[in-house]
Amino acid sequence: LGFVLLVGVTSTVDEIVVPRVEFVSNGGAAENAGLVANDEILKANGRRVHIMEDFSWEVSNNKNPDGELELVVKNNGETRKVTVIPDMVEGKITYGIKLDVVKNTFIESVKNSFFKTGFYSRVVVDSLIDLVTGKASIDETVEAGIEEFKKEAGVMFG
């Protein structure tokens, strides 16, 4: 049922944000790490990235020292690993990556909804595990959800 609802909701938008670099900020963290336009993000901190939400979740829940982001990207058939060491701008971590958008089609909606169903299931399980093991409190979980929404709405990570 969730999948069907997601297809319905997703099919109403004109464009979908995808885990592919549209551009990087000049002189920013992503450019310094070697990311370029059209890099498709395959993994973030060891986890597979299928949709923008996968990438956003890994950025939001990054446990690496100093916010380092380990990415596996593919461009022109070449796969490579890059480490993005973020910049601090006005007390906030920024990676200087803007993700690309594609025109939404029925096929894109179905594909995106399939991966979103898995993503939301994983987020619920991960959050419950963090609550039960004491790694997060209810307040932190709600705050993380709000931050995730802000990032999805803003699309720009820096």
C-alpha positions in Angstrom: 0.0 0.0 0.0 2.8 2.4 0.8 4.4 1.8 -2.5 1.1 2.5 -4.4 0.7 5.7 -2.4 4.3 6.8 -3.1 3.8 6.2 -6.9 0.7 8.4 -6.7 2.4 11.2 -4.8 5.7 10.9 -6.8 3.8 11.0 -10.2 2.4 14.5 -9.4 5.8 16.3 -9.5 7.4 17.5 -12.7 11.0 16.8 -11.7 12.8 14.3 -9.4 16.1 15.0 -7.6 18.6 12.3 -8.4 21.9 11.4 -6.7 24.0 12.8 -9.5 26.1 16.0 -9.2 24.8 18.9 -11.2 27.6 21.2 -10.0 30.0 21.8 -7.2 30.8 25.1 -5.5 34.0 26.7 -6.8 36.8 26.1 -4.3 34.4 24.2 -2.1 34.8 20.8 -0.4 33.4 18.8 -3.2 35.5 20.4 -5.8 38.6 20.0 -3.6 37.8 16.3 -3.4 37.6 15.9 -7.1 33.9 15.7 -7.7 32.7 17.1 -11.0 29.4 17.6 -12.8 27.7 14.3 -13.8 29.3 12.2 -11.1 26.7 9.6 -10.2 26.8 8.9 -6.5 26.8 5.1 -6.0 27.7 4.9 -2.3 28.0 7.3 0.6 29.9 6.1 3.7 29.7 2.5 2.5 25.9 2.5 1.9 24.3 2.1 -1.5 22.7 5.3 -2.9 19.7 4.7 -5.2 17.7 7.9 -4.6 18.4 11.4 -3.3 16.9 10.4 0.1 19.6 7.7 0.6 22.3 10.4 0.0 20.6 12.9 2.2 20.2 10.4 5.1 23.9 9.5 5.0 24.9 13.2 5.0 22.5 13.8 7.9 23.7 10.8 9.9 27.3 11.0 9.1 29.3 9.6 12.0 32.8 10.2 10.5 35.2 12.6 12.3 35.0 16.1 11.1 32.0 15.2 8.9 34.2 13.4 6.2 32.0 11.9 3.5 33.3 8.8 1.7 31.7 8.6 -1.7 31.9 6.1 -4.5 31.0 7.9 -7.8 30.8 6.9 -11.5 31.4 9.2 -14.5 31.9 8.2 -18.1 32.2 4.5 -17.1 34.9 5.2 -14.6 34.2 4.4 -10.9 36.3 6.1 -8.2 36.3 6.7 -4.5 36.6 10.3 -3.1 36.7 11.7 0.4 34.9 15.0 0.8 36.2 17.0 3.8 33.5 19.6 4.5 33.9 23.3 5.0 32.5 25.1 7.9 30.5 28.2 6.9 28.8 30.2 9.7 29.1 27.2 12.0 27.5 24.8 9.6 29.0 21.9 7.7 28.8 22.3 3.9 29.9 20.0 1.2 29.3 22.3 -1.8 27.3 19.8 -3.8 24.1 20.5 -5.8 22.3 17.4 -7.0 20.8 17.1 -10.4 17.1 16.8 -11.4 15.5 14.8 -14.1 12.1 15.1 -15.8 9.6 12.9 -14.1 8.0 10.1 -16.1 5.8 7.2 -15.0 8.8 4.9 -15.1 10.9 7.4 -13.0 8.0 7.6 -10.5 7.7 3.8 -10.2 11.5 3.4 -9.8 11.8 6.2 -7.3 8.8 4.9 -5.3 10.3 1.4 -5.2 13.5 2.7 -3.6 11.7 5.2 -1.4 9.7 2.3 0.1 12.9 0.5 1.0 14.4 3.8 2.3 11.6 4.6 4.6 11.5 1.1 6.0 15.3 1.3 6.7 15.0 4.7 8.3 12.2 3.4 10.6 14.2 0.3 11.6 17.5 2.3 12.1 15.7 4.9 14.2 14.0 2.2 16.4 17.4 0.5 16.9 19.0 3.9 17.9 16.1 4.5 20.3 16.3 1.1 21.9 20.1 1.1 22.2 20.1 4.6 23.6 22.1 6.1 20.7 19.3 8.6 20.2 16.5 10.1 22.2 13.0 10.9 21.0 14.0 14.6 20.8 17.0 13.8 18.6 14.9 11.6 16.3 12.3 14.3 15.8 15.0 16.9 15.2 16.7 14.6 12.7 13.4 14.2 10.8 12.9 17.9 10.7 16.5 18.4 9.4 15.9 15.7 6.8 12.8 17.5 5.6 14.7 20.8 5.4 17.4 19.2 3.3 14.9 17.6 1.0 13.1 20.9 0.5 16.4 22.8 0.0 18.1 20.2 -2.2 21.4 22.1 -1.9 24.0 20.7 0.4 26.1 23.8 0.8 
